[in-house]
Amino acid sequence: MNDVMTPSVLVEALGTTVRIDLAGQPDAHVRAVERAWQDAATTGTELANIVAGHEIADLTGLLSDLSQRVTLSAIAARRGELWMLHAAGVALPDGRVVVFVGPSGQGKTTASRALGSTYGYVSDETVGIDGAGRVWPYRKPLSIIERDAWPKVQRAPSEVGLLPLPDSELRLGAIVLLDRRPDAADDPKVEIVDLGDALEELTAQSSQLAAMPAPLQSIASLVAAVGGVQRVTYREAASLVPLVPALAGRAPQAAEIAPELSAGRTGRPAAYHRTPVQDALALRDPDRIAVFQESETGYGMLRVVAGVAPALWRAADGATLDDLIDAAVDAYGAPEGADTAFLVRAALDDLVAEGLIELRPARMDSER
């Protein structure tokens, strides 16, 4: 694992190999890094290189810094290739992985420790999933508070009793939103979450989502393959242990489909058009559309439009106001006791303000 002349550690992270360059570090630091990353050690070909910061004199700070930098390097290396969720993951013996998604402070590391002593430890930081549902592990050290010490210390999974991965190929088995509450019942509550309601949380906990070619379609396909998104409300992480097989046992669903986009029109007066999007996803019951656009900063932005807006967005491909009024009535019927034109104009104003639709001036065919 180490070269005598240039000490380094090679670690596997999300299917890529990161080299931690420890040149110039004292032997004690080299051994500590090796020990912390022993469960992710590999002999693979390096694709990224991290140089240990010489400006960090204390070992605790060095290990914490390396954990963050290895994570960022691995995420950058798999950009556009994997759906990378800020999540904890554990694997059943047959390779099915239950992914527990949640923001920092929601209990992922605690859940990893409670679950990883019964199931294979995949990650407590980032779980990578490819389009075919294969899971790429990241068996990084766990950041743990010991004896009320601060800052956190970095411990290899095996040091704290977590299990190795099974011999089976890792496959996505479940996507679970963590909802830890101090006032929750003793027995965890599991519920299915509508994809449209879960998308905001899933995208918020995703890294480099804008780099994926069709992120919403990919998410919808993977979610459908594991029977939908589940949410577990719980108080103690230990109560999650017996739930894992059932969480991974849901039957697949039919995937949501992309909205049908009408053909463009030519030779029309001033008309409404959809603005370019990276991806869009139709959500049913109720009718909604999730739209994903890349922002100027390169990060993705998710919007879920509801009400009359989905019909307007679908039809806005060179459509006049009258066309859109007709489209709304065709889709949802005329509202009782309300002015349809007023409601459509108000919805259009919102879509324009959000940058999802634009009003273009009249152009004749010869001008195109």
Secondary structure, 3 states (H helix, E strand, C coil): CCCCCCCEEEEEECCEEEEEECCCCCHHHHHHHHHHCHHHECCCCCCEEEECCCCCCCHHHHHHHHHHHHHHHHHHHCCCCCEEEEEEEEECCCCEEEEEECCCCCCHHHHHHHHHCCCEEEECCEEEECCCCEEECCCCCEEECCCCCCCCEEECHHHHCCECCCCCCCEEEEEEEEEECCCCCCCCEEEEECHHHHHHHHHHCEECHHHCCCHHHHHHHHHHHCCCEEEEEECCHHHHHHHHHHHCCCCCCCCCCCCCCCCCCCCECCEEEECCCCEEEEECCCCEEEEEEECCCCCEEEEEECCCHHHHHHHCEEECHHHHHHHHHHHHCCCCCCCHHHHHHHHHHHHHHCCCEEEECCECHHHC
